[in-house]
Amino acid sequence: MLRDRVVELFDVPELAAATLVDCTLGLGGHTEALLERMPRARLVGIDRDREALELASRRLQRFGSRFLAVHGRFDDIGPLLRRQGIDRVGGVLADLGVSSMQLDRADRGFSFRHDAPLDMRMDRSCGITAAELVNRSSEGDLVRILRDYGEERRARRIARAMVDRRQQAPIETTGELRDLVHRVAPAPPGRRTIDPATRTFQALRIEVNQELAGLRDFLDRSLEQLDGEGRLVVISYHSLEDRIVKHSLRRHSIGEVDPTTGRERAETRLVELLTKKPVRPSGQEVRANPRARSARLRAARRL
């Protein structure tokens, strides 16, 4: 399982008594596994979802002071840690995407499996909802969001339908948006494929939560927080995220070029890649948890 691989990457002698950071705590599954396997380690769990923080804190209360819950965005890792008096850490984990709790809770508005208010905010205390985004954005902005974040080939057709529909009445629920996409961009007949609304919902969620912009900042800032030998582990769930993670880690694994010789200066490399290719879930894991099928794990060690 990917969770086992995460634990293996952090459970090394150099990090036995380190402070580790789970920047996307969710319900605390990864943090619980690390605390159980590494009895001298301390875990800081960061999440922007207050409900998730509360549930995870209850789950992890048996670990006492070895666990600390912090509310905030993962790309604010530096300031959040400094407020806790922490300058450097031995490891950083980010399991990106939407948690099972957020998907399964109809009132959160992430999933088109439930008819609910179109919200999609990971932190419901701030920011605009997906409904506000759909009903206020220009047609051009909607096309950009669907194309860039959902890789939706029919972005223009769907955006046009959103604008036409909202002139009659606002799009306020997940069911209304799902039905609109199904009507104007249905699945090809006779072909098994993902639900036609999947890419639209993904794109809106990414825009609402500014996930990709935050990811770029997070990767650079998390490496700054790592001690020597510290490790960064990132699990992504779609190609846009994975591309950013891959390029960022690869860029930091290459040293500066000596202008005189034209050769790479190995001593200027920031990280060593621990995963040359992304680690994927096993078939058994996907059968047990279909949501894991698109997961890709990448890791690096700070030099």
C-alpha positions, 0 to 999 in steps of 0.5 A: 500500500502507498501508506506503507511506502510513505512510512518506509520513506520516513522510518530511517535512522536519521529521522527516528526522533525527528519532527515530521509535518503532514501538510494535508492531515485529513483524517490523520491516517498517514500521521497515525501510521507514522506515530505508531511506527516511529515512537520517538518522532513528533508529528505536526498536522496541518489542514485548512479544513477545521472539521478534518482537524477536529476529527483527526485530533480526536483520532490521534489524542492517544499520542499526547504531545507527540501530535500537534494540530495546526489550522492553515494552508499547506503552502504557508508551511514556513510561517505556520511552523515558526509560530509553533517555534519550529525552524527545521523539520526532518520530513514533510508529507503532502497527500494532495486532493480531496479527502474521503470525508469531503467527498462523502459529505454531501453538504461539502459540495465536492461530489456530483454523486449527491445533490447539495449546495455547490460549495467545494471550499476546503476551508469553509470559513473563507473564499468564494464557493463554486456556485459563486465562481460559476455564476459570476465568472465571465465565459472566457474565464470559465473556458480557461478554468475548464481547459487548464484545470480540467483538461476538458476538450469541450470547455467552450461548450460547457462554459457557454451552457453555464452562462446561458443557464445562469441568465435564467436562474443561478446554478446553485447545486451539484445536481444542477451542474452535473445535469447541465454537463450531461446535457451539453457534453454527454459521454460517447454512446457505447463507451465506458468512460469517466462521468462527463462531469468529472473534469468540470468538477475537478477544474472548479475545485482546483480554482476555488481552492487555488490548489495548483498555485499553492502547490508550486509555492509549497514545494519550494517552501517545504524544501527550505524547512528540511534539515539535511537528510530530511525527506519530502514525500508528495502524493498527487492524483491527477496529471496537472499536480504530478507534472508540477511535482515532477518538474520541481523535484527534478529542477532541485536535483540538478546542480548549477552549471559552472560557467567556465567548464559547462559542467554541473556542480554536484555540490549545488544540488538541493535534493536527491530523488528517491523515486526515479519514477512515480510509485503507483498503488497496487492492483489490490489497493485499487480494488480495496480503494478505487479512489487510489487508482490515479495516485502517484507518489514521488519523494526526495531527500534534502542534501 
